[in-house]
Amino acid sequence: MQVRTTFRLAMLKNGFQPLLNHCKRPIEKGWPKHTVDEAEVLSWDRSALASTGMKIDGDLAVIDADVKDADLVGTLASALDARFPELFARGLVRHAGGPKEAWFARVDAPFQRLASRRWYRGKDPDDPAVPKHLVECFGSLGTRQFAVDGPHARNQAGEIVDVYQFAGGASPATTPRANLPVLPKAAYAAACDLFDTIAAAAGLVAVKEVRNGRGESALKCFELEPDTEIETQDHGTMTVAELERLVRARRNDTATMRCSGSFHDPTRKRTDSHLINWGRYGLGIYDTMTETTWHRRSRASSERFEFLSQLQARNPFDGYQL
């Protein structure tokens, strides 16, 4: 039996749900609604995938310090330790290479997501070479998992350069779930607020929200055209019309689709920087840096889009377009 299988079985025995991951991403479809058992974990022993994820379910919650500055991480940890000492006394601390950390505990009231503002140091927040710093907290009301063991990143030669590991020997494989501290939901909100204060005091600048001509927050942009080209992470370059058909057909699929932001900014070339989803306004492309969602220029709801799509499928006239 492989060492990673032993780790996964121990996780399961301790009350956690392990997942089979490729680095940070789960590979099993439908994992959010699926319950893993011992037989399934044993079947993974034959898999070449060496990373293990953990589902955030029930009363589990995590503070994800997606911060690339060790001093900022240390200052935030000290501030939280002073207010909520149980977090580090009995919680789990996961490293992923570099200064980034994730802190696992339980929560008295499940939630979906809480977040700080996104901060940077420099003149150009869109420069991909400028690190962005953010603290996000996730609870079980959202669909979320975290990689907790095994390879985190590989180089072009396929060699492992970073691994997921826990500090002090305490991990989901060695710590029963019931032993994790139960923190108030306010502790997770405080982590976000504290980081905003710490980042501002350190001279960092917050990424500004996109605003409309009246100065109002414009978190939704209805500017996509059917022939706008989107560079996706897994499906190559597709037009918005093609992507709409794909996402609509897969809207019940829990796998996360990602793309670059080159459709609105040529410098935003990373194909994992934007999240693709389907919602009230049909196709949505979420910019994780500015927290803006891009939609079709038409503000038609997804229900109307589906009705028009059905008409299009029945209409033999080739020139018909949505």
N, C-alpha and C positions, 0 to 999 in steps of 0.2 A: 504493500500500500504506500502511495506517495505521501510525502510530508504534508503537502497542501490538503490532501484528503483527510488526514488526521486532524488538521486545523479546522476544516469545515465541519467535520463530525462533532468536534468539541464545541464549536459555535452553536450548532443545532441543539446539543445537549444542554447548553447554558441558556437556551431560550431565545436565540437569535435566528433569523432566517438568512442562510448563506445563499449567494448567487454565483453562477459561473460567469466570469467576466473575461473580456479581452481588454487588458489594461483597465481603464476606468469604466468601460461600457458593458452592461449585461448582454449576453448573446441569446438568451432564451426568450422567445416571444411570449407575451402575456404574463411576464414575471410579476407585475403588481398585484394580480388577482390570484396568483398560484401559490400554493403552500408546498414547500419543499419537505420531503421526508428522508429518512436515512437511506432507503433504497436508491433514491435519485442521486443523493450525494455520492454514494458508492459507485454509481454508474459514471460519474464524472472522472473517476480515477483513471480512465482510459483516455481522457481528453488531454490534448497538448496545451490547452489554455491554463496558464499558471496563476492567474489573478482571481481573487475572491472578492465578491461584493457583499454588502449587508443591506437588507431592506430596512428602511425607516418606517416601522409600523407601530401600532398601538401607542404606548406612552413614550416611545423613543424620540429623541430630538438631538440635533447636532448644531454646533456653532462652527461654521466653516470660515476660518480666517484665511481668505484668499488674498494674502498680503505678502508681497515679495521683499519686504524690509524687516529684517530680524529685530531691529530695535522697536519698531511699531508693534510687532507681534508680542514681544516681551513686555512692553508697556501695557498693552491691552490685557495680557494674562495677569499681570500684577494687579491691575485695577479690578478685574473680575474676581481674583482670589481674595482681595480685601472685602468684597461685598458678598461673595458666594463661595466660601472656602471649600464647601463640599464638592464643587465641580472638579477641582484638581486633587482633592483628597481621595475621592472614590470614583471619579469619572475616568474615561479613557481618552488618551491623547494620541492621535494618529499623525504621523509624519508622511510626507510624500516627496521628499527631496527638496532641499532648499529650506527657506524659513516658513513656508506655509504649514499650517496645522489645522486639524479638525478635532473638536472637543465633544465627546459623546456623553450624554446623560439621559435622564428621563424628565418628563414635564408633567405638571399637574393638570394642564388643560391643553390637549392637542391643538396644533395650529398648522397652517400651510407654509407660509414663508414670511420672514421678516428680514429687512436688509438695511444696511447703512447706505450712505451716498457712495459714489465711486470717486476715488481720489487719485491724483497724479502729481508728479513734480516735474515741471518743465513748461515749455511754451505751447506745445502742440499736443492736445489730448488724442488726436487721431493718428499720431505717429506710432506705428506698431512697435517701435523700439522703446517707447516710453511705458514703463510698467504702470498698470492700473491696480489700485488696492481697494478691496471691498470685503465687508463682513456680511455673510448671509447666514440665516438660521432657518433650518427646515424641520418641520414636524410631520406627523403621519397623515395629515389631511391633504397633503400633496402627494404626487407620485415621485418618489425619490429613493435613490439608493446611493451608497458610497462604497468605493473600492477600499478594502481594508487590509489586504495582504497580497503580496506578489508584485510582479512588474508594474511600474507606473508609466515608464517611457522607455523607448528603445531608439537607438540611432539608426541611420540609414543602412547600416550593415546588419541591423537586427539585434545588436548587442544591448543588453539591459543597462541603462544609465541611471535610473532611479527606481526605488522600490517603495511600496507601502509598508510601513512598520509602526509598531506602537512603542511608546516610551515606558521604561520601568518594568517591562515584562507583563504588564496588565493589558489584556486584549480580550476580544469577545470569546477567544478560545480558553482563556484562563479565568474569566470573571463571570459569574452568574448574572444574568440580567437583573435579577432582584436586588443585587448588591449595588447597582448604580444609583447615585443620588437622584431624588426627585426635586427638581428646581421649579420655582414658579415661572409661569410664562413671562412674567415681567423681567426675569433674569436674561432671557434671550433678547427681549427688546432693549434691555440695558446694554447688552454687548454691542448692539448696533449703534446706539446713541453714544456710548463711550468711545467707540472708534471714531465717530464723526468729530468728537471733541479732541481726541488725541491727534488725529490727522490735521485738523485745522491748526492746533497749537504747534505742530511740527513744520508748519509752513507749506503744507500741500494745498492743492487747489481742487475743488470739487468739479467734476464734469457737469457742465450746465445742461439743463433740460432743453430740448428743442421747443421753441415757442412760436406761436402764430403771430400774425401782424398786429393783433390786439394785446400782445404781451401775455396771453394766457398759455398755460401749459398745453402743449400739443403732443400728447403721448400716442396719438394715432395719426398716421399720415396716409391719406388716400391718394397715392400718386403712382401706383403700379399700372402699367399698360399691358395688354395681352401679349405683346411681342417683346416685352422687357426680358432680357436674358439674366437668369439666376445661376450662379455657379454653385451647385450643391456638393456636399461632401461625398455622397455615395452614388449619385446618379449622373454625374457630369453636368454639363451646361444644359439648362432647360429654359424654355420660355415660361412666362407666368401662366399662360393658358395650359401648357403641358403640365406644369407643376400643380395647378389647380386640380386637374383631372386625377393626377396621381395621389395627391393628399386627400382628396375627397373620397377616393376609393379605399384609402387606408386610414380613414379618420378614426376607426376603432382600434387601430394598431397602436400599442403603447410605445413602440420604438421611437426614439427621438430623431427627427431629421434636422440636419444643419446645413447652412450655406454661408457663403462669404457676403460681405457688404459692398462688393464692387459695383452692384447695380445702382447704388447711390453715392459711393465714394470710391474712386479707383485705388486708393491706398489701403482699403479694408479688404485685403485679399485672403485672409485666413478663412478657410471653409468651415471652421467650427465656431465662428464669432456670432452667428445669428441662428435663432431657433425657428423652425417652420412648424406652423400649427394650423388647425382648422377651428373656427369659432363662429360667433354671431355674424360677422361680416365675411364669412368664407375664409379664403386663404389669408393667413397672417404671417409676417416675417418679423420676428422680434429681435431688435438690436440690443444685445446684452450690455453694451457700453453706455448708450444714451437712454436705455429703457423705453424705446419707442417701437411701436408696432406698425409695420407698413402693410397697406391693403390695396386692393384694386381701386382705381380712380372712381369707379362706380361704387356708391355706398350701399349696394344691394345686400340684403342679409343673406345668410347661407341658405335659408329656406327658399328664397327667391332664386338663388343661383341654382339650386338643385332642380327646381321646377323648370327653369330655362334649359338646363342641361338635358332633362328628359325630353323636352320639346326638340332640342337639337338632335338627339339620338333618333327621334322618330321622323325628322324632317329630311327628305332626300335631297333638298336643295343645298348644294355644296357651298354656296356663298354665304350661308347663314352663319352669323357669329354672335356670341354673347356680348 
